[in-house]
């Protein structure tokens, strides 16, 4: 009834009246998150009315412009949402930020209790999805946060600067850290362009319930909203071969997670 955890809610255990109340709660919570404009990846636009969607889109454009105008987060700025005049201002801000930025050394040595560990600095968060479960960094990597640490990562915001040391991600500003494991990274060729897409393509999708992935049929435990044909997913748990009882899918387009049954 909080409406905050639709993925964790087992809707099949609800009565018809309870399901209606829960859906209303999920819509209200979704609208609250969407209306900030700060978390488009966490917003389920399908649950919005036409008027709500219009307002949310405007809020997202406003927040995007604020982020872009800092000039510091070029990879996080959605340039496609900018007007020509805004784009010129952002380009100037990005140039100024680049000129004033210290040279990147690529890696930092941080002390460890037992040894010196090589850590990757100069990274920032692109998105935190699924109540802190999935972190996407601006180098293209995806990380699955340990369940006990999601209470910390769920509060982290896009553009937060982090350092990665092995299987630990550290928020250098707030002196917080979480344990996580990498689950995917887009590959690059020598010129720096993307050469292959990670994960598996959803070959068919029906009624937000049934999906064909890697030639196998998977059925949502409840519903997998916003998992569309052509989207690419990664298997956090389970197997793309269908040799599993259940699996957990991460939608690489939306950052949303959904649980499915394996097999028909």
C-alpha positions, -999 to 999 in steps of 0.1 A, spaced: 0 0 0 30 23 1 30 22 -37 69 25 -36 78 -11 -44 57 -25 -73 84 -50 -82 84 -64 -46 47 -65 -43 31 -98 -50 -1 -86 -67 -15 -122 -71 -20 -123 -33 -43 -93 -34 -81 -93 -35 -98 -73 -63 -105 -44 -39 -70 -45 -25 -55 -46 -60 -74 -15 -70 -62 4 -39 -26 -7 -45 -27 4 -81 -39 38 -70 -11 40 -44 14 30 -71 1 57 -95 3 83 -67 39 74 -58 49 72 -94 35 107 -100 54 120 -70 87 107 -83 79 117 -119 69 153 -110 104 161 -97 117 157 -132 150 144 -117 145 107 -122 131 100 -157 146 64 -156 125 57 -125 93 72 -138 68 49 -154 53 72 -180 26 47 -188 9 53 -155 4 90 -162 -26 107 -176 -22 130 -206 -21 161 -185 3 145 -160 26 134 -187 27 169 -202 36 184 -168 62 157 -161 79 161 -195 82 199 -188 97 191 -154 122 167 -170 133 193 -195 137 219 -167 159 195 -146 178 184 -176 187 220 -185 199 227 -150 222 197 -152 234 205 -187 242 241 -178 267 231 -152 288 219 -181 303 192 -159 283 162 -169 282 161 -207 275 123 -207 245 128 -184 230 158 -204 202 148 -228 211 173 -256 180 161 -275 157 180 -250 175 213 -255 163 241 -278 188 256 -302 194 285 -279 198 263 -248 222 240 -268 244 270 -275 245 280 -238 252 244 -228 280 241 -254 297 272 -239 293 259 -203 308 225 -213 338 242 -230 344 263 -199 341 233 -176 366 213 -198 391 241 -198 390 245 -160 390 207 -152 422 192 -138 439 166 -160 426 131 -154 451 106 -142 427 76 -148 434 59 -115 440 68 -79 458 48 -52 439 46 -20 452 30 11 438 -4 22 441 -21 56 462 -48 41 476 -34 8 475 -6 -16 445 -11 -40 442 4 -74 409 24 -76 392 40 -106 384 77 -99 367 103 -121 335 84 -124 299 96 -118 265 79 -115 242 81 -145 212 64 -127 202 44 -96 174 21 -104 151 -5 -88 153 10 -53 191 11 -52 196 -24 -67 212 -13 -100 238 15 -105 248 27 -139 281 46 -142 291 70 -169 318 46 -182 290 23 -194 292 -2 -166 263 -16 -147 266 -28 -111 243 -50 -89 244 -37 -53 244 -62 -24 209 -64 -9 220 -52 25 235 -20 9 206 -9 -12 192 12 17 223 34 11 225 33 -27 188 41 -31 195 76 -18 223 83 -42 216 107 -70 226 110 -107 258 130 -112 272 119 -78 310 114 -81 322 80 -71 354 59 -69 353 22 -77 377 -1 -58 373 -38 -68 337 -46 -58 332 -15 -37 316 18 -50 323 48 -28 305 82 -27 335 105 -20 314 135 -10 293 117 17 319 91 27 295 62 20 302 30 2 283 -1 -10 294 -36 -21 285 -43 -57 294 -66 -86 296 -56 -123 269 -71 -144 276 -56 -178 294 -30 -199 290 -18 -234 320 -27 -255 340 -2 -276 362 -4 -307 395 14 -310 378 45 -323 356 46 -292 323 38 -308 299 11 -296 304 -22 -314 280 -46 -298 250 -42 -275 250 -60 -242 223 -84 -230 195 -101 -249 169 -86 -272 132 -91 -263 121 -108 -295 84 -107 -287 62 -92 -260 26 -98 -252 3 -80 -227 33 -71 -204 32 -108 -193 48 -131 -219 82 -125 -235 104 -144 -260 141 -139 -252 169 -159 -268 143 -181 -283 129 -190 -249 95 -181 -234 94 -162 -200 63 -153 -181 60 -124 -157 53 -133 -121 29 -103 -120 35 -78 -149 66 -64 -165 55 -30 -176 76 -11 -201 94 -42 -213 88 -38 -251 98 -57 -281 133 -47 -292 144 -37 -257 176 -54 -245 177 -71 -211 203 -86 -188 197 -116 -166 206 -106 -130 195 -140 -119 184 -171 -139 195 -180 -174 187 -169 -209 186 -205 -219 154 -210 -199 172 -236 -177 158 -220 -145 127 -219 -123 126 -181 -123 148 -152 -134 152 -115 -127 155 -92 -158 170 -58 -160 157 -36 -189 188 -17 -202 166 10 -218 146 19 -187 167 5 -158 136 -13 -145 137 -48 -130 111 -75 -133 108 -111 -121 97 -139 -145 91 -176 -146 113 -196 -169 96 -218 -195 61 -217 -209 
